[in-house]
Amino acid sequence: MKKLSLFLCLITTLTCGFSQGLNLFGLRNTMPNDPANPANSFELVVMDPLTTSVIPILTIPNSNAAAYSSKAFDHSRQHFLFWGIDDFSQKVFYTVATDSSSTSSVPIVPNPLFGTNSPKQMEYDLQADTTYALMWDNTAQKEYFVTISMQNGSIDTVAYLPGVGGTVNLSSAFNSNHHRYIFQGFDTNNTVKLYYLDATNGDMLYSPTLSKTLLSLAYDNNSNKLYGMYSQIDSTQYDPMAQRYYHTLHWGEVDSVTGVVSPLSATPILGGFNMGFRAGSDDYDQLSSTFVCVANDDNFDAHLLLIDGVTGQVVNDTVLTQDIKFIQCDNHVFATRMYDPTASVDIPLTLVGIQFYPNPVEETLTIEFPREMPSLNIKLIDIKGRTVFAQDLPQGAREATIPMADLAEGRYWLVGTHEAKLQFVRQVVKR
């Protein structure tokens, strides 16, 4: 894995900023477990996804606690969003500018329908610039779908969700292409289901029973596919000291209509008797189709994992040296390219609408572009950083093929540039 990290750093240098597509932000407690100063304070940090080194951006005033169940990212304004408890024990929405220019907080306006309950599973629509969440009505025992205003703290009901008895593992995702809110929950019979909503009106489109209980959900707006993280128990391995069976983490594709979860890789992402997935410390980078999450190993060390969303392969695995919570990816570049027809040509084409298949590949990799492209240089780079294939595509090209039959099995990186500016990067697996 160390070789892979060095290789990715090389890719970053060669392609003039692959890391710009994987901007990670998080919250760090500046005074954890300090008996002399019981008041907490959080600061917004930006994290290098490969080395996990952290640079503080600004301290968030009047922030005593943060709710791991509700965080989002306003990609149009590049604001980090979450709700928590201020120094006066009041529930507030926090809006933090990632350019360190400002931070603000507004009290959550009580909604009589929900009493003292708070929003959970906040999701942001990249196209409509709207924040959604779920709310529970304790009195009527009902789940509601709501919108949230981070400007004035109001919570407005979109729809009551009949038949939903609650949520599972606080796992949700958002399909920004079609304005769909997706979450895992259980019905009134305690059956775990996948709920697929039309966010514009709250209508329930699908509610299939899931074949596996998921730890997290992620929607890839490049391919219009839903993915999920889940764990498996090996009943043949038991640790009497830990009093636990051996667990492994896996990544799979989720069928939104049938609820079937199909594994994408036979190799576990992580395993151990004490292994655990950190809910709330995960997000999906649309620019590179990368799932980012934090999980503990057997020694309770926290690993920052970068997982290729398409193949389920671990791209990078680094042990965190600091306790960073509520990881968020900045997807503003993707959102601008995907949903703004007037976007600047300086914004990378990324993977929007570009098809790579088959992957994994045995003989020939095909690249299909959704429209006529500018002139491109494409390179295939092996894990040692060597260019094993290069080709210049003329302006207007709609397709390219790369022969890979004679290459060794393993991972490669396909890099596309235009006038020395990165346009896309994709991991390719050769079998």
Buried (B, 14 or more C-beta within 10 A) or exposed (E): EEEBBBBBBBBBEBBEEBBBBBBBBBBBBBEEEEEEEEEBBBBBBBBBBBEBEBEEBBEBEBBBBBBBBBBBBBBBBBBBBBBBBBEEEEBBBBBBBBEEEEBBBBEBEBBEBBEEBBBBBBBBBBBBBBBBBBBBBEEEEBBBBBBBBBEEBBBEBBBBBEEBBEBBBBBBBBBBBEBBBBBBBBBEEEEBBBBBBBBBEBEBEBBBEBBBBBBBBBBBBBBEBBBBBBBBEEEEEEEEEEEBBBBBBBBBBBBBEEBBBEBBBEEBBBBBBBBBBBBBBBBBBBBBBBBBBBBBBBEEEBBBBBBBBBBBBBBBBBEBEEEBBBBBBBBBBBBBBBBEEEEEEEBBBBBBBBBBEEBBBEEEBBBEBEEEBBEBBBBBBBBEBEEBBEEEBEEEBEEBEBEBEEBEEEBBBBBBBBEEBBBBBBBBBBE
